[in-house]
Amino acid sequence: GGMLTVNSSENYLAAGLAGLGIIQIPRIAVREALRAGRLIEVLPGYRAEPLSLSLVYPQRRELSRRVNLFMQWLAGVMKEYLD
């Protein structure tokens, strides 16, 4: 077989679901497909190095209420994936 190049995680996942080969993708992106049995984990002993996640905002003495609320919301959403 040949090499497949994609430019989005959606296309990468679609290639894996279509059986075009092994994909290495963040678990968050394939959680439902793994649960449903549409994908299976291979090489469970091999994991990619974790990627860092940063939230960048302007430096100010006090952040706006909206920025604070967004940061709290994002931390809550990402908590189960970052622990």
Z-matrix of the N, CA and C atoms (Angstrom, degrees):
N
C 1 1.440
C 2 1.504 1 111.28
N 3 1.298 2 114.30 1 168.29
C 4 1.458 3 121.23 2 -179.39
C 5 1.508 4 111.94 3 -101.50
N 6 1.313 5 114.78 4 -172.98
C 7 1.454 6 121.08 5 179.67
C 8 1.527 7 108.67 6 -99.90
N 9 1.306 8 116.71 7 139.64
C 10 1.455 9 122.62 8 178.17
C 11 1.519 10 108.16 9 -109.85
N 12 1.317 11 116.79 10 131.28
C 13 1.458 12 121.80 11 177.11
C 14 1.518 13 108.49 12 -115.27
N 15 1.324 14 116.37 13 130.84
C 16 1.462 15 121.61 14 177.71
C 17 1.519 16 108.73 15 -127.31
N 18 1.334 17 115.92 16 161.27
C 19 1.460 18 119.45 17 -178.48
C 20 1.522 19 113.12 18 -122.15
N 21 1.315 20 116.57 19 19.59
C 22 1.464 21 119.28 20 175.97
C 23 1.525 22 109.16 21 -154.63
N 24 1.316 23 115.38 22 152.14
C 25 1.464 24 118.99 23 179.41
C 26 1.523 25 111.19 24 -66.42
N 27 1.334 26 117.22 25 -29.26
C 28 1.464 27 120.06 26 178.35
C 29 1.526 28 110.72 27 -64.97
N 30 1.325 29 116.62 28 -43.44
C 31 1.469 30 120.10 29 178.43
C 32 1.523 31 111.39 30 -68.24
N 33 1.318 32 116.14 31 -36.25
C 34 1.463 33 121.46 32 178.32
C 35 1.526 34 109.70 33 -62.43
N 36 1.331 35 116.15 34 -46.85
C 37 1.457 36 121.15 35 178.07
C 38 1.527 37 110.65 36 -63.41
N 39 1.329 38 116.97 37 -42.40
C 40 1.466 39 120.53 38 179.15
C 41 1.527 40 110.89 39 -60.10
N 42 1.327 41 117.23 40 -38.17
C 43 1.465 42 120.61 41 178.00
C 44 1.526 43 110.45 42 -64.10
N 45 1.319 44 116.87 43 -41.95
C 46 1.462 45 120.16 44 177.31
C 47 1.516 46 112.02 45 -64.18
N 48 1.323 47 116.21 46 -43.89
C 49 1.467 48 120.74 47 179.34
C 50 1.529 49 111.63 48 -64.89
N 51 1.326 50 116.33 49 -29.26
C 52 1.468 51 120.73 50 179.04
C 53 1.526 52 111.99 51 -81.02
N 54 1.339 53 116.41 52 -2.10
C 55 1.453 54 119.63 53 177.78
C 56 1.518 55 114.48 54 80.02
N 57 1.328 56 116.70 55 24.94
C 58 1.463 57 119.98 56 -177.18
C 59 1.524 58 113.96 57 -83.80
N 60 1.318 59 117.38 58 0.32
C 61 1.457 60 119.83 59 177.41
C 62 1.512 61 111.63 60 147.24
N 63 1.324 62 114.69 61 -172.73
C 64 1.463 63 121.89 62 178.92
C 65 1.521 64 108.46 63 -84.52
N 66 1.323 65 116.71 64 136.18
C 67 1.461 66 120.64 65 177.07
C 68 1.523 67 109.31 66 -118.40
N 69 1.306 68 115.51 67 149.71
C 70 1.463 69 121.69 68 174.24
C 71 1.520 70 105.37 69 -118.03
N 72 1.317 71 115.38 70 109.68
C 73 1.458 72 121.00 71 -171.50
C 74 1.523 73 108.06 72 -144.25
N 75 1.313 74 118.10 73 150.20
C 76 1.470 75 119.00 74 179.24
C 77 1.530 76 111.83 75 -56.66
N 78 1.312 77 114.92 76 139.19
C 79 1.464 78 121.32 77 -178.28
C 80 1.528 79 111.71 78 -55.37
N 81 1.321 80 117.24 79 -34.53
C 82 1.463 81 120.81 80 -179.71
C 83 1.531 82 110.96 81 -57.51
N 84 1.329 83 116.90 82 -32.53
C 85 1.460 84 121.06 83 -177.03
C 86 1.526 85 113.16 84 -79.27
N 87 1.329 86 117.62 85 -18.74
C 88 1.468 87 120.36 86 -175.56
C 89 1.522 88 113.16 87 -121.07
N 90 1.305 89 116.33 88 8.53
C 91 1.468 90 120.61 89 -175.92
C 92 1.521 91 112.13 90 -52.89
N 93 1.320 92 117.34 91 -49.47
C 94 1.471 93 120.35 92 -178.09
C 95 1.530 94 111.68 93 -67.68
N 96 1.326 95 117.37 94 -39.63
C 97 1.469 96 120.40 95 179.49
C 98 1.527 97 110.85 96 -65.12
N 99 1.328 98 117.59 97 -36.14
C 100 1.468 99 120.84 98 176.34
C 101 1.523 100 110.79 99 -67.24
N 102 1.331 101 116.21 100 -45.19
C 103 1.478 102 119.99 101 179.38
C 104 1.521 103 111.84 102 -60.57
N 105 1.337 104 115.19 103 -40.60
C 106 1.464 105 119.94 104 -176.78
C 107 1.527 106 112.59 105 -79.96
N 108 1.328 107 117.34 106 -7.41
C 109 1.456 108 120.22 107 -179.71
C 110 1.517 109 114.13 108 81.18
N 111 1.329 110 117.11 109 10.16
C 112 1.466 111 120.00 110 178.10
C 113 1.524 112 111.32 111 -76.30
N 114 1.329 113 116.29 112 -21.91
C 115 1.464 114 122.92 113 172.50
C 116 1.516 115 107.85 114 -129.99
N 117 1.319 116 116.15 115 152.80
C 118 1.460 117 120.66 116 173.56
C 119 1.526 118 107.88 117 -125.27
N 120 1.320 119 115.42 118 148.87
C 121 1.453 120 119.77 119 178.80
C 122 1.523 121 109.31 120 -82.66
N 123 1.318 122 115.75 121 130.08
C 124 1.462 123 121.57 122 173.62
C 125 1.522 124 107.16 123 -118.93
N 126 1.301 125 116.57 124 155.88
C 127 1.466 126 121.76 125 -178.12
C 128 1.528 127 111.76 126 54.78
N 129 1.340 128 118.31 127 52.14
C 130 1.468 129 120.08 128 -176.54
C 131 1.524 130 113.66 129 -62.33
N 132 1.327 131 117.92 130 -20.35
C 133 1.459 132 120.29 131 178.49
C 134 1.518 133 113.55 132 -79.48
N 135 1.331 134 116.92 133 -9.69
C 136 1.455 135 120.69 134 -178.96
C 137 1.523 136 109.09 135 -107.80
N 138 1.298 137 116.25 136 119.16
C 139 1.466 138 121.37 137 178.23
C 140 1.523 139 108.76 138 -126.48
N 141 1.303 140 116.22 139 141.78
C 142 1.461 141 120.88 140 175.17
C 143 1.524 142 108.98 141 -70.14
N 144 1.298 143 116.07 142 155.63
C 145 1.460 144 120.46 143 175.96
C 146 1.527 145 108.82 144 -63.01
N 147 1.326 146 117.38 145 140.02
C 148 1.466 147 119.96 146 178.52
C 149 1.526 148 111.54 147 -62.91
N 150 1.307 149 115.57 148 145.73
C 151 1.461 150 121.77 149 175.74
C 152 1.518 151 108.93 150 -97.65
N 153 1.305 152 115.76 151 146.56
C 154 1.463 153 118.30 152 178.07
C 155 1.527 154 109.57 153 -83.87
N 156 1.295 155 115.83 154 156.12
C 157 1.453 156 123.04 155 178.28
C 158 1.514 157 107.25 156 -127.17
N 159 1.323 158 116.39 157 126.95
C 160 1.465 159 120.63 158 -178.64
C 161 1.514 160 110.01 159 -127.33
N 162 1.294 161 115.55 160 144.89
C 163 1.457 162 122.52 161 172.74
C 164 1.520 163 105.65 162 -112.07
N 165 1.313 164 117.28 163 118.92
C 166 1.462 165 122.13 164 -175.82
C 167 1.521 166 108.71 165 -106.39
N 168 1.308 167 115.55 166 131.50
C 169 1.459 168 121.28 167 179.37
C 170 1.521 169 108.63 168 -147.32
N 171 1.353 170 117.29 169 159.71
C 172 1.465 171 119.74 170 -178.12
C 173 1.526 172 111.23 171 -65.52
N 174 1.327 173 115.22 172 144.08
C 175 1.461 174 120.08 173 179.41
C 176 1.529 175 108.87 174 -78.17
N 177 1.305 176 114.74 175 120.09
C 178 1.464 177 121.72 176 177.56
C 179 1.510 178 107.76 177 -142.62
N 180 1.312 179 115.77 178 159.25
C 181 1.475 180 118.39 179 177.61
C 182 1.514 181 110.81 180 -59.99
N 183 1.313 182 115.28 181 -48.68
C 184 1.468 183 119.90 182 179.60
C 185 1.517 184 108.93 183 -126.95
N 186 1.309 185 114.93 184 130.17
C 187 1.458 186 119.54 185 176.98
C 188 1.519 187 109.42 186 -78.67
N 189 1.322 188 115.78 187 152.94
C 190 1.460 189 119.29 188 177.68
C 191 1.525 190 109.50 189 -65.32
N 192 1.293 191 115.63 190 158.31
C 193 1.467 192 120.92 191 178.17
C 194 1.528 193 110.47 192 -58.87
N 195 1.322 194 116.40 193 -38.95
C 196 1.470 195 120.63 194 -179.30
C 197 1.529 196 111.22 195 -62.81
N 198 1.333 197 116.34 196 -43.38
C 199 1.465 198 119.62 197 179.71
C 200 1.524 199 109.99 198 -66.09
N 201 1.324 200 117.15 199 -43.19
C 202 1.467 201 120.37 200 177.99
C 203 1.525 202 111.44 201 -60.10
N 204 1.323 203 116.67 202 -45.27
C 205 1.466 204 120.37 203 179.45
C 206 1.525 205 111.18 204 -63.17
N 207 1.331 206 116.19 205 -40.83
C 208 1.462 207 119.62 206 178.78
C 209 1.523 208 110.70 207 -63.30
N 210 1.331 209 117.19 208 -43.86
C 211 1.464 210 121.05 209 179.47
C 212 1.527 211 110.78 210 -61.33
N 213 1.323 212 117.26 211 -41.80
C 214 1.464 213 120.78 212 178.74
C 215 1.526 214 110.70 213 -65.50
N 216 1.328 215 115.86 214 -43.22
C 217 1.463 216 120.28 215 179.30
C 218 1.529 217 110.38 216 -61.92
N 219 1.333 218 116.76 217 -47.95
C 220 1.457 219 120.72 218 -178.70
C 221 1.527 220 111.36 219 -62.15
N 222 1.314 221 117.02 220 -41.46
C 223 1.468 222 120.52 221 178.13
C 224 1.528 223 110.29 222 -60.58
N 225 1.331 224 117.15 223 -40.24
C 226 1.464 225 120.71 224 178.31
C 227 1.512 226 112.48 225 -66.34
N 228 1.322 227 116.72 226 -42.88
C 229 1.464 228 121.36 227 -179.96
C 230 1.527 229 110.91 228 -64.70
N 231 1.313 230 117.00 229 -42.21
C 232 1.460 231 121.48 230 -174.70
C 233 1.523 232 113.95 231 -84.65
N 234 1.320 233 118.15 232 -11.88
C 235 1.464 234 121.31 233 -174.19
C 236 1.529 235 112.98 234 -53.14
N 237 1.324 236 117.38 235 -47.22
C 238 1.464 237 118.94 236 -176.96
C 239 1.526 238 112.87 237 -67.31
N 240 1.323 239 117.26 238 -20.82
C 241 1.460 240 120.38 239 179.99
C 242 1.521 241 112.54 240 -92.62
N 243 1.324 242 117.16 241 -17.92
C 244 1.455 243 120.76 242 -175.15
C 245 1.514 244 113.23 243 -101.33
N 246 1.295 245 118.46 244 -14.45
C 247 1.470 246 120.54 245 -179.71
C 248 1.505 247 111.75 246 -82.82
